[in-house]
């Protein structure tokens, strides 16, 4: 946010401008005052933006944030059918970048109500790729210069949807598991950013803070309706292991299927994409070998691990 004339204003991300048809946009005029740039009800696409270059930033009012977020989610969803038809790596990278921005904004303040439209949003993403499942596999592979919770969550969602395609899950199950995967780390919003991005191994106290994020995520999702029940299970259970290790401790009920699926995929994605100063990201086969050893020792569900491993090489079979 920026403080202008004693009032807070939210800077708009340029990639989302084309979606804000029913949101007022503001700019700073030459005198440094906030003025209306576009009223509600007026839309402009990429061509209009190119013909009307922006001098500086555009802003929305804080009270319009959730409305703007819903507009961006719906607009992105409406564009998906056309945008997923391409196999152009540059266009696919741009698609993932736009998806990352929307997910990042959605997860940044999950208690503000912005998650409410996510079930439909994820369903649209899944449906757009359902006719060409190999493309969503590539979505997870597209690298990003700034690895973040949003990037990780999108990758886990893409790999989970791929797993669902391979195991011939129903579209309803695929929608629900995709949503659960996208939201599995939503509780990290309560983790100190210094801890979240620490370029080293965490101290015991820092790890204890990080280990609270599954419970924080379940608490956040509990304020929403029944569509989020599977996501609550996946969020709460994705760091629990079948041998009783993992966290949070004290969970008495059996680990949910969503938790068992996401735990395998979450671990694989982190091992293959999250570059740390104290360890390099692993090649897929090396990561699978490591997870296979953990599966053999009783940490992961053996059937789910096997199905996931095959889903990586037999996508869409």
PyMOL commands that set and color helices and strands:
alter all, ss='L'
color gray80, all
select helices_A, chain A and resi 14-19+46-51+62-83+89-108+110-112+114-129+133-141+149-166+171-183+186-190+193-196+204-210+213-221+226-237+257-273+284-296+302-313
alter helices_A, ss='H'
color red, helices_A
select strands_A, chain A and resi 2-4+7-11+25-28+34-38+58-61
alter strands_A, ss='S'
color yellow, strands_A
deselect
rebuild
show_as cartoon
